[in-house]
């Protein structure tokens, strides 16, 4: 029994010594921290069209009713253009009173002369080449305001992967330069973390646009997906 206890104590001491040696070796590592960045250019594959619907009426209910009819007319037009119901949504619905202008300027007149109803409709367009035609149709359909067109990426995984690979290569390139200048050699990687993605969007402004403003096709151009990584490299201790 006594011998078994001595053997157990010996094994504990050996394992403790090995753990201490490993911890000491890890804390004694020479490391180099580097940040790398990468970018991948892509053509947008979807657009978001923001459309304002504004109507006026003598009463709040009349303004709201006219707005609902105008919004439905717009939604029907978007549907005929091939935009699915799930890609059309309304937001920022509001009704505000309209006041009689004060005459003279220093006279206050709070008399309500009517109401204005506003509604924002967002349409997601997957047929990127049809954006110009859709905008034309919207402004010819009724008294609508095009607030803007945002271009973005629906399928971005491949471009993110490409940007990440470039970011890692950029970090390694920088680390090799610094290590070589310091007379060191990179022997491994201790830690690596992703700094975050920057998902871009392109925007075309059309505030208060009229139909004749759209004689020129809308060109989305290219978007740039950006990624960054932080890498801690292990250096030789020579």
N, C-alpha and C positions, 0 to 999 in steps of 0.2 A: 504493500500500500504506500509506504514511504517512498519507494522508488518511482511509483507512478506519479506521485505528486511532484517529485524532482524533475521528472521528464516533462510534465506539463508546464512547470515554471520555465524550463529551458526553452521549450517551443514558443512560449509567449514572449520571452526576451528576444529570440531570434526574429520573430515576426515584427516586433516593435522596432527592432534595429533596421529591418528592411524597409518598413514604412517611413521611418525617419530619414533614411538615405534617399529614398525616392522623393520625399517632400523637399529635402535639401537640394537635390539635383534640379527639381523643377523651379525652385526659387532662384537658383543660380544661373538660369538660362539667360542668354543674351537675346533680346527680341527687338524687332523693328515694326512699328505701327505705321501703316500706309493706308490712305484712302484712294480708291480708284473710281472712275466714272465712265459710263458708257452711254451711247445714244444710238437709236435706230429710227430711221425715217420711214414713214408709212403714209399711204394715201388714206384719207378718212373713208369709212364705209357706212356711215350714217350721219344724218343731220337732224337737228331739232329746230322746228320752226315755231316762233312765238308770235301769236296773233291776238290783237286787241279788238274786242267787240264793245262798242259804245253806243247806247241808245238813250233817248230822252222822252219823257212823257209828262203830262200834266199831274199825274199822281204816281206814287211809288209803284203801285201794282201795274199801271200802264207801262212804265219804264221797264219793269222787270219782265212783263209779258213780251214786249217788243224785243228785249234783249234775248230772251229764250228763243224766240222765233228766228232772230238773226243768227244766233249761235247754231241752231239746228240746220239752217240753210248752209252755213259754212261747213258743218260736219258732214252733211250730205254730199257737198261738193268734194270734200277730201276723200270720202268713201268711193265716189265715182272714179277718183284718180288712183284707186288701188291701195289706199292707206287703211289698214285694219282698225277696227274699233278699239282694240287693246293699245294701239299706238296713238290714240287721241284722248286727251284728258283736259278738264277745265279746272281753273283755280282762280283765286283772288276775285271772287264775285263780291260786288259791293253796290249799294244804292246810296246816293248822296243828294241832299236838297240843293236846288239852284235858287239863288237869291237875286232880286231885282237890283240892278246897278244903282248906286247912290248918286243922286244929282241934287244939288252940287256935290263936289268931292267931299266936303266936310259934313255932309248930312248922312246919317246912318239910317238905312232902310233894311230891316230884317225880313221883309215880306218874301215868302217863298213863292216862286213863280213856276216851279216844276221840279222834276227829279231826273237824275242821270244814273243809269245802270251801266256798270262796267264788268267785263268778263274777260279772263285771259284763257286762251286755248293753246295748248302745247301739242304739236304734232311731230311724231318721230318718223323720219323718212329713211327707209332702207334702200330705196332706189336713188342712189346718190346722183346719178346723171339726170334725174328728173326734177331736181330742186328748182331750177329756173322756171320750168313749165308750171310747177305747182304754185310758185309764188305769183306768177302771171295770173293763173286761174283765181287765186284768192282775191287779188286786188280788183279783178273784173267782176267777181261774184257779188260784191256789195261794198258798203262803206266800212272797210276793215283797215286796221293799222298793223303793218308788219313791224314788230319791235326788233327782230333780229333773227339771224340764222346761225346756229352753232354747229360746227362740224366736229365729229369725234370718232373714236374707234370702238366698235362693238366687239370685234374679235382682236384682242391685243396680246394674247398669250405668246405667240411666236415672236412678236417684236420686243416684248419684255424679256424673253429668254435671250434673244440676240443682244439686247442692251446689257444684260447681266454678264454674259460671257465677255463682252468688251470691257466692262467695268473690272472684272477679275484680271483680265490681261493687262489693263492699264495699271492696276495696283502692282502686279508682278513686275512690270517694266520699271516702274518707279523704284520698287524695292531693290531690283538688281543694280540700278544705277547707284543708289545710296550705299548698298552693301559693298559694291566694288570699289567705290571711292574711299570707303573706310577700311578696305583690306579684309573684308569678311566674305563669307559664303553663306547663302541661304540653304538651310538643311531641312526645313519643313515649315508647316503652318501650325501655330498654336490655337489661334481663334480666328473666326471669320463671321461677320455679320452683315446683313443687308441694310443699307441706310434708308431705303424707301424709294418708291416709284413716283415719278411725276407723269401723270397721264394728261396729255395736252388736249386742247380744243381750239379750233379756229373759229372766229366770229366775224360775221358780216352784219353791219348795222343798216337798218332800213327804217328809222324812226319817221313816222308820218309819210311813208312812201305812197306814191300814186302810181297808177298803172303804167304811165309812160316812162317811169324810171327804170323799167326792167327790159329794155331793148337789148342789153348786153348780157350774155350768159353768166351765171354765177360760177366762179371757179374756186374750188375749195383748197387747191394747192396741196402741200404736204404737212404732216404733223410729225413732231419729234418726241419719241418715248425716251425718257431718261431714267437711268438706274445708277445707284452708287453702292459701294461695298467698303467695309473697313476690315483690313486683314492684319493680323499680328503674326509676323514671320519669325521663325527661330533661326538664329545665326550660330555659326560655329564659335567655339570658345578659344580658338587658337590665337 
